[in-house]
Amino acid sequence: MPSPTPRLPRPSAQDAPHSGLRPAQTAALAACADALLILLFAAIGRDAHQRGEIITGVFATAWPFLVGAALAWLVLRLWHDPLRVWPAGVAVWLGTVGVGMILRALTGQTVVLPFIIVALLSLAVFLLGYRLVVAGVRRLRSRRRQA
């Protein structure tokens, strides 16, 4: 009779990264960071094209992307681990761009290939970038604790 496979210990609360924040706080901060970075993307784009109406214009440009990010958060329940690059970061990034472009097209806003490419690249840097930084910091902290 073969011997049973040994059970691995389950991670405990002590194994979790120590950020000092509760999960709900982490999710709220990540959602706010996503929204602010999407607004920054819209503001940079409007500034690059020298468009007027600074505040209302930024929101007019950003709202389809904000809806896309919100849908990704809700449909995929990303609040469970919002700072992971995969799947949370990739889901927010692709949801933001995909839904954002669909909503722009449905509302008569510009959707051309160069803009899609710029949005994909810019929002990847923003939405995946800070999550990569968080992952790196977590790895460093973990290594220091083990040493």
N, C-alpha and C positions, 0 to 999 in steps of 0.2 A: 504494500500500500504506500503510495507516494506521501511524502511529508507535506503538510500544509505550508503554503507560502507565508512567510512572516508578515505580520501587520506592521506597517510603518506608523510612527506616531503622528497624530494629527497636530497641525500647527496650533499653537496657543496664542493668546492675546499678546504674550511677551515676544512672540516671533514677528508680530506685525510691526511695520515701520512706525517709529515713534515720531509723530508729527505734532502731538499735543492737541490735535483737533479730533472731534468726534466725526464719524462717517457723514452725518448730515451736514456738518460744517464744511467738510472737504468737498462734498458734492455741490453745495451752494457756491463755494469759492470757485470751483472748476466751471460751473455754469456761467458765473459772472465773468470769469476770465475769457471764456469762449465768446460771450456776447460783446465784451469790450474789444476783443481782437477783431471780431467781425465788423464792429463799428469803425475801428482803426483802418481796416482794409477799405471800407467804403470812403472814409475821409481822405485817405491817401489817393485813392482813385479819382475822387472829385477834385482834389487839389491839383493832381497831375494834368487834368483836363480843363483846369481853370473854369470851373463851374461856379456860379453864384449860389445864393441860398445855403449858407454854410450848414446850419443846424438842421433845418428841415430837409435840405438836400441830402445830407448824410443819411438821415433816417429813411428818406425815399429810396435811396440806393440800397441801404442795408436790410430793409424789412424782409425781402424774399429770402435772404440768406439767414436771417435770424429765425424765420419760420422753419427753414430747413434744419437748422441746428436744434431747435426745440422739438421738432418731430423726431429727429434721431434720438434725442435724450428720452423722449416719452415712449416711443415704440420699442426701443431696445433696452429700456430701463437702465440707462448708463450710470445712474446715481449709485449703483452697487460698487463700482470701481472706476470712477470717472477719470482718474489720472493715468490709467494704463494707455500706452500707445495703441496696443491691440487688445481688444477690439474697440474700446471707447474712442480713442483719438481718430482712428481711421473712419469709424462710423460717423462721428460728428463732421469730420472733414468732407467725406463723400456726400453725406446727407445735406450739408450746408450748400455745397456746390450744385449737386443734382437737383434738389428741390428748388433751390434759389434760381437756377436757370429756367426751370419749368415755369415757376411763378412769374419770372421776368417776361418770358415769352407769352404767357397767357394774359399779361397786363400790358402788352405792347411796348415793353422796354427792350433795349438793345440786347441781343444775344447773337454774337458773332464768334467765330472760332478763336481769333486772337484774345478776346475777352475771356472766353472759357479757359483757355490755357493760362492766362495771367491769374485768373481766379483760382484755378487748381493749384498752381505753384505758390502763390502768395498765401492762400489759406492753409496749404500744407505746412509751410514754414511757420505760420502763426499757431495753428491748432495742434499740429504734431510737435512743433519745436519746444514749446514749454513743457509738454509731457515728456519729451526726451530728456530735458534738463532735470525734471523731477525724478525720472528713472535713474539717471546718473547719480544724483545726490543720494537717492535711496541705496544704490549699490555701494557708494563710498561709505555711507554710515554703517551698512551691514558688514563690510569688510573691516572697518575700524572696531566694531563690536566683537568680531571674531578674533581679532589679533590680540 
